[in-house]
């Protein structure tokens, strides 16, 4: 089959790889019909090379049609249309019983001290072949796959794999009070949907980004916007809009993205050029990402407010402004999305023909799998108005 594989910094290729096979009775094989490029895939493209192997298949936002199931898989069958969560969870362990599916004890990658294994996302999370491919082996398929109805286009459902649950969790973790307000830093796919979900739930939303296309997309969905490229002091600007207090909550949907942060860009570039044996411990122990967006979030949120982090941070020892956080009485919540925890909230919205979250207005590019390297390039460089790229195998 054809699949997108990693070969080095900014070097991804579509090439022939072996077809996946059932290995465990809890496996399933799906024929992928749509798969997406995630913002966190750009970290693999740009920064996290020390934890990848030549030929690793990328991608963790797939959906498709079931081809084959293992002996212990009963809730789906060949021919079913399914979305595959990006985290691999068993549904049976103590963490899963608590609906903390991203911490599944069955698939935790104990070698690296990390949580549940993820599709297509480095040795840190199990080195499981991903979904930017024609076919996908789905581990723990007795629990993970999400059945969706036939008929509507894939675009209505594919975001249930990651974007929508991550965004819903970001809003839930933000603990916005009734009638309250939230600032969303970063208007990529997660920031866009976090802003729309918060707006849908009745909150005041201020979105912050410096990319014109992202700002325009948020604006047409009713979000107040601040152009960070033209606003010298974003936290002060938010305070001016909120009676001097700041918003009740902040969602950091940026993470370690280097755009607009020269120090982070330099650190990430230097790390990306180091030999893996040197770069891996540096990433693990020293932390290479400067926390520009998080610092702004801490400055922006009102006293006693909550910051919800959905953006991925790659360093393990970045400095935190603890004095300011303590003085302001800030609550901080974060983590990988527990995908299946939020599906019951989201399914009625994606099956609603009125499209209340605007899922049909998120993808800016729809490309065949063969053009995936181009998709990565324009997404990473923010070229051609790229906000979300969908691939069709």
N, C-alpha and C positions, 0 to 999 in steps of 0.2 A: 504494500500500500504506500501511498504518498503521505509524508508527514513533515512538519516544520521542525528542524533540528538545530541545536546550538553548536557552534564551532569556535566561538571566541567573541571578544568584545565587538559589538555591532556586526557580528557575522552569524546570521541565521540563514538556513537553506532549506528548500523543499527538496526532499530526496526520497528514494525508495528505502523502506525499512520493513522488517518482517511483520506479517499480519499478527494481531494479538490473538491469544488463545485462552480458553478457560483453564485456569490453574487451580482454583479452589472451588468448592461447591457453593460458595457465596459470591462468586463472580458473575458478571454478565458481559456480553459484548454488544456494543451499539454501533450502528452505522451513523456517523456524525453528519447531520444536515446543516447545522450552523454552529460556528464557534467564534469567539471574540478575542481580541487583543485587549488585555487589561493593563491599566496603568502600572500595576506591580510587575507585569512582564517586562516593562522597560528597565526595572532594576536588574533583571537577568541580562538584558541586552547591554546594559551599561556598567553595572557595578559588581554584581554577585558572582562573577566568573569563578572565583576560587571554590565555589560550592557546586559547580556544574561539571559534567563530563562531556567529552566530545560525542556528539550524536544524540544527546538527551532530547527527547521529544517534549516540546513546550505546550503550554495552554491549559487553562483551568476553567473555562467558561463555555462548555459544550452542551449541545442537546442533539437528539437524534431519534432513531428508531431501533428498538431492541431486535437484535439478530439471534441471540442465543443466551440461555441462562443456565447457571449451575443448579445442581440438585436441590440445594437449600434455598433457592430463590423462588418465592411463591407470589409476591404481590405484583410482579410484572411478568410479562410473557412476550415471546416474539411477536412483532408487529405493533407493540405499544409505543406511543410517542412519549419521550421522557426528557426531562432536564436533569443534568448531573451536578449536584453540589460540588463546589471546589474542595471542601474538606471531606475526608474519608472517615466516616464514623460508623460504629457497629450498632448503635441503638440499644445496647444491652448492658454496658458497663456502668459503674457508679456515676461517672461524669455525664454519660449520655442520659441516664435516668434523671439527672438534674438539668437536662437540656443544655448542657455545656458541650455541645457536639464538637467544637473546635479543640477540645481538650480530651477527646476520646482516649481512654486508657488502653484500648485494644490496638490502636494504630499510632500511639505516641512514638516519636523517634527518640528513644532513650539514649542512643549514642551521642546525640547532640543536645539532649535535655530540652527538646522542643515538644510542642503539642501534637495534635492529630496530623497524620500524613495529609499532604495536599497533592492534587493532580499537577504534574508538570512543573514542580517547584523545588528544585535543588536537592542536594544530599541532606540539607538541614531538615527537610520535610519528606524524607523517604525515597527521593529519586524515582517517583512513580511516573511512568510515561504519560504524557498529557494529551489533551484533546484537540490540538491543532493538527488534525490528522483525519484520514478517511474513516478509520475505525478506532474504537477505544475499548480497552479492557477496563471494566468498572469493578474495583474491589468493594467488598461489603455491600453488594448490590441487593442483598436481602432487606436492606434498610434505606440506603441513600437515594436512589433514583426517585424523581418526582414525576408522577404521571400527569400529563396535560392533555386537554381535549384535541381531537382532530379538527381541522378546518382553518382557524385563524393562522396567519403567517408566523413563522418562527420568531420573528422580531417581537411578538407579543409576550413570548415566554422565556427567551434565552437569558434574559437578565435575572431570572430567578436563580441562576447558578451562582451568582456572586453579587452583582451590582445592587440589585434591589434588597436582598437580605442585609448586605453590608450597610446600605444607606438607612434601612429601617432601624437596624440596631444602633447606628450612630445617633439617630434622633431619639430613640428610646433611652440610650445611655446619657443623653444630654439633659434629661430630667427637666425639660422646659415646663415652667408652671403654667397653669391655665391662663390664657390670654397673654402669655409671655413672649419673649423675643430670643432669637438666636442669630449669631453671625456664623456663616459658613466660609471658612478659608479654603480656597481652591475649588474651582468650578469645572474640574474634569468630570468624568462620568459619575463618580461617587458623590462629589459635591453637588452636581446638578440634581441628582435624584434625592439626596438628603434635603436639599432646599425645597424641592417639589413636595416631598413627603411632609416636611414640617409645615409648608404652606397649606397642604391638603388637610392637615390636622388642626389648622386654625391659628397657627403662630405667626408672628411677624418675623420675616426672614431678610437678613442683609447678606448678600453674597459678595465675596472679595476675590478678585483675580486681576491679572494684568493682560490677559489675552482677549482681544476684541471679540472674536467669535464666541468664546465662552460667555463673556458678559452679555452679548446680545441674546444668546440662547436662554440664559437665566432671566433676562428682562422680559422676554416674551412669555415666560411662565409666571409672571407676576412677582418676581423677586426684586427687591431693592438692591441696587448694585453699587459697589465702590471699585473704581479702577485703581488698583494698587500701583500701577505704573505712573499714575498722575496724582497720587495722594501721598504726600511726604510722610504723614504720620497716620496710619490707618486706625490704630486704637483711639487716638484723639478724635478722628473723624466719626468713629462709631459712638463715642461718648457724646459728641455734639448732636447726634441723631437720637440719643436716648436720655435726654435730660441730665447729661453729665455722669451717668452711672456706668454705662456699658450695657451690653445685652445680658439677659439672664443666663444664657448659655452660649457656648462656642463649640462648633464642630471643626476639628482640624482634619481636612480631607486632603492635605498636601503630603505630609510625611517627609521622606528624605529627598524628594525631588529637588534638583539643584537649581531649577530655573529661578532667576532673580536673587540667588544667593552665591556670590562669587567665591566665598570661602568654601562652601559645601562643594561647589563645582570643582574647585581645585583639588580638594581632598579626595573626592570620588575619582577624579581623573588620575591622580597619582596612585591611588590604591589599585585602580584598574590596570595599571602598567606594571605592577609588581609581580614577581613570581608567585604562584599560588601558595607555596609553602610559607611565604612571608605575608602575603595579603590576607590569608584566611585567619590567622590569629589576630592580625590587626583589626579586621572587621569584627571578630568575636569579642575581643577584649578592650580595644581602644576606642572604637566608635569613630566613624569618619564623617558622619553627617552633622552639620551644625543645625541647631534647632530653630531656625529663623521663624518659621510659621508658628511653632509652639510658643516661642517667646512672645510673639504678637498676640496669640490666643490668650496667654496668661495676662497680658496687659489689657486686653479688650474686655474680658469677662467682668461682670460686676462683682463686687465683694459678695462672698457667700454663694457665688454661682458655680456652674459645672462645666467642665471641658470634656468633650467626648472626642477621642482620637480614633479615626478610622484609617488615616494615612499610615503607611508602613515605614517604620524607622529601622535602619539596618545596623546601627552601631549599638554596642552593649554597654558603653560607659560614657555616654555623653553627659555633660554637666547640666544639672537642673537648678533653676533659680529658687531654691527651697525657701529662702527667707521671704521672698515676695509671695510665693504660693501659700505659705503658712500665714503671713500677715493678712492676706485677702480671704483666707478661709475657703480656698478653692477645693472642690471635689473633682477628681480626675478619674475617668473611666475609659477603658480601651480594650482592644483585643480583636482577634480574628472573629469574623461573624459566625454565629452558630446557625448555619443556613436554615436547617429544617425547623428551627424554633419559630421562625417568622413566616413560614409559608402560609399558614392559615390566615394570617392578617393580609397577606399580599395577593393570594390567588383571586379573591373577589375583585380586586382592582385591575388585575391584568386580563381577566375574562370579561370585564365590563366594556361593552362596545364604545362607550363614551370616552374611554382611555383617560381616566382622571389623573394619572401620573405622567401622561405624555410619553409612554414608552416608544411610540412610533416616531417621536421627535427626539432621538438621542443619537442614533448612528448617523454619522456624516459620510462614511465610506463603506461600501459593500463590495468586496473583492473576492475573486476566486482564490482558493488556497495557494495556487501557484504564484500569486502576487503578494503573498504574506510578507516577504522581506521588504517590499516597497511599503506595505502597510506599517510595519515597525518603524521604518525610517521617517515617514511623514508624521507619525504619531509622536515619536521621540523629539523630532525637530519642530513640532507644532506648525507644520507646513500644510498648505492647501486647505486650511480650515479644519484640520483633523481633530475631532473630539472623541469619537468612538468609531472603531473599525470592526466590522463583522466580516468573517471569512466563510466561504461556501466550498467545502471539499468537492 
